[in-house]
């Protein structure tokens, strides 16, 4: 929660929203040891909350002397840090140049003294060296900042121990650069190797106790945010990502965006969602992956800069669990199917081109190739991408566990995408070989040799029909509009075949008389049935294997469907019952007089 309210007001709001426990006035500091006792961070808790979680608060109210640090001093550290980030990103554009420069610097400075070596480092990375010296000088000048940095690093190390990871003294490209250059930065890293650790009670007892100890919340204010993002951003990001809730108090507009960028930079797999309702939330909304604006009394600036707009905060549940999940699942089918049908289409032509010794000869009709994606295969996938839903909205909204597959990105993966592409390639190879065999034996069952265009028309009729049937297997809920669109597409496709073959026109002259000679023969009908089975077989095999080895999303969906109470039987409309002569009223209905 990023808010501009005071610390006390923000904590009360967070407690009312169940982000924090009910905090009492009694504090305790026995769980933390530090070489600066007056500046220790207090861990606040209520006795009833002792076994559920803890609150780590780093604010001017809990760290003595932090309020006396001038804001411009911390702002200078933030500016130095931003300059160092720009420098590191610029060097990352030419990684080999940076590696060669670092190697030559170390290679030719081995026989020099420390001062010459330091000058070489400053020449290679001046911004990082200046940032390290400035942060070290501020820590020496203001002990409160040094205490805050030590507590953050100690908490991050304790978190690494609990998660059984190597200690994160310096993590990330930017943090590594700031610690590796500069004499002051090197001294800071050396002195903190023996820093105290944040001991959380019950952390080493058992796995349950470890999970309970990791259930903590973090409360910070504006000065803490500025200093920790400048001095130890990687450790601060690790704590914020692991915390149950982060309450950032007295945040300025740029600080909200700074927190969002911190999470994005130090968590490559995270997708940040920012929600705001005022003008001070615009920068945060624009910095996040997805921005949601709430139309309220504070104006429409947040809505105008957001990706999605809602009227009230409670609509966020439906936006995520219903529309978000359905759109994610639909888009995964949309992307995979678009590549599937085009790879299947083009691979067949590519195989013919290979057999024709790359002469450039085509065997597909240009009229069908032109409108293949526009007319014959467009409306069904649009219908599925807009209206298909595996569960009703009210059921999906009440089952948050179904959203875990979306958060873990299980519905659209690289393996799923390439499985569709591989399926299209295999089906294309099988089709071309079968059509080639049909072409070679045409004189036996048709009495004449088929031409190149007849061979291409057979391929187009088979592939265009099969891709529509293949998409039908991915429909999870058949509704009247979806049935109508599929039926209309197939009717338009059959009508187009009749139009092309029955009406002579120079643009589709190759279709003239083909159904009579090829498409209405017995061997082609058998080949067409075989082609439909071969085209749908990979999907049927995948569904069968998925039934024996279900994925996490399938198991969650089956559990929700099993718990779903049976709905009332659907009644036939009254007008239709009268037309069919069925005047019987449903049970429990009112009797006609």
Beta strands, then each sheet from edge to edge (+ up, - down):
strand 1: 27-28
strand 2: 43-44
strand 3: 54-58
strand 4: 216-220
strand 5: 245-248
strand 6: 273-276
strand 7: 290-294
strand 8: 308-310
sheet 1: 1+ 2- 3+ 4+ 5+
sheet 2: 6+ 7+ 8+
end
